[in-house]
Amino acid sequence: MKTIKLLSLGLFVAGAMLLTSCKKEGCTNPVADNYDAEAKTSDLSCVYTVDAVFWFKESVSIALQAAEINKLTYLLNGEPFGTSKTDVFWEEAPECGSAGSIKFSTELKESNSEPFYYSVTDEEGLELWREIITLDTDSCRVILLE
């Protein structure tokens, strides 16, 4: 009788462990920052980091300075994230981590690809550039301002 009780208890504990381990929720996408290899079902908690860098060539720098624009402010979805002087330009696209480049990183929560809008304004708040872009994980979006 004692053996049957122990065996029943053991089967109950093993069954409970199997049932709860099968239902582990978490982020199931391996490209997400918070990927959980033990998760069996997605709980829609995945977070993805994306990077973008802005740049412009000498011709744009000259035109901005001729218009007496000396500083630019960069905004993502209406929120400022950086500034630059208009006399700093690039001959070719900078790397995301290049010194002096205007870069942002943001987290995506809905999927690993989401639309954003950026804008660039002058010192008076006049919008010079605005565009809707799609940002994807695992890459650096390089944005040329022309």
N, C-alpha and C positions, 0 to 999 in steps of 0.2 A: 504494500500500500504506500509505504514511504517512497519507494522507487517510482511509482506512478506519479505521485505528487511532484517529486523533483523533476521527472521527465516532462511533465505538463508545464511546470514553471519554466523550465529551460526552453521548451518550444514556444511558450508565450513571449519570453524575452527576445528570443531570436526572431520571431515573427514581427514583433514591435520594432526591432532594429531595422529589419529589412524594409518595412513599410515606411519608416521615417527617413531612411537613407535614400529611398527612391524619389522622395518628394523634395529633396534639397533644391531650393531656389537660389538664383543668383544670376550673375552675368555670364552667359554662355557663348559670347562672341570672342574668339581668341585674339582679335585685333584691338579689343577695348583695353583701356588702361586698368580697369578693375576686373579683368577676366578671372573667373573662378572655375578651375578645372574640375572641381568636385560638384559643381552645380549640374543638376539634371534637367531643370526647366528654367526658362528665362523669367525673371521678375521685372524686366524692363528697367533695370538699374544701371545698364552699361554707360560708361563715360568714355569719350574719345577726345584726344587733344589734337588740335590742328594748328599749323603755323602758316603765316603769310608774311611777306616782306614787300615793301613799297620802294620804288626807285624811279628816277627820271634822268634823262640825258642832259648834256651841257646846253643844248638848244632850248630846252624847257627852262633851265636855270637862268639863261640869259633873258628869255622872254619875261619870266617872273620878276627878275630884278629891274628890267626896263619898265615894268608896270609898278615899280616901287613896292613889290611884295617881298618881304625879307624873311618871313617865317610862315610855316604851314602847320596846321593842326590836323591830325588824323583821327577819325572817328569810326567806330564799328557799331552798327545798329544804334547810332546816335550818341554813343558814349566815347569820350576822348580817350585815346590810349598812347599818344605820343606827339611830339613836335619835331620839326627839323628846320634848319636854315635853308634858304633857297640857293645859297652858294655852294652847297654840298651836293654833288651829282656823281653819276657813275657812267663810265663808257660802255659797260656791259652789265648784265644782271648780277647783283651780288648774291652771295650765299645767304641762307637764312640767318646764320650766326655772325655775319660780317660786322665788324666794328663800324659804327656810324650809320648802319642801315636802320630803317624804321620797321620793326618787326612786332607782331603780336602773336600770342598763343591764346587759344580759347578752348573751352570744353564744349563738346556736343553731347547732348543728353538724349535726343530723340533717335538718332541713327548715326552711322559713320559718314554721313554726307548730308549737309544742311545748307540752305540758302542764308546769306547774310547780305547786308548792304554796308558799303563803306562810303565815306565822304571825306573830302579834304577841303579845308577852308583856309582863308588868309587871316591876317591879324584882325580884320574887321568882322569876321564871321561869314564873309561871302563864300558861298560854296563854289569851288573851282572844278571838282570832280565828284561824281557820284555814280555808283554802279551796284547792281545786285550780282553777287557771285556765289558760287557753290564751293564750299570748303570740304575737302575730303581728308580723312585720316591718312597717316603714313606717307605724307608728302608735304612739301613746302610750296605754297602758292606764291608765285612771284608776279607782282602786279606792276606793270610799267605805266607810269602816268605820262600821257602824251598830250 
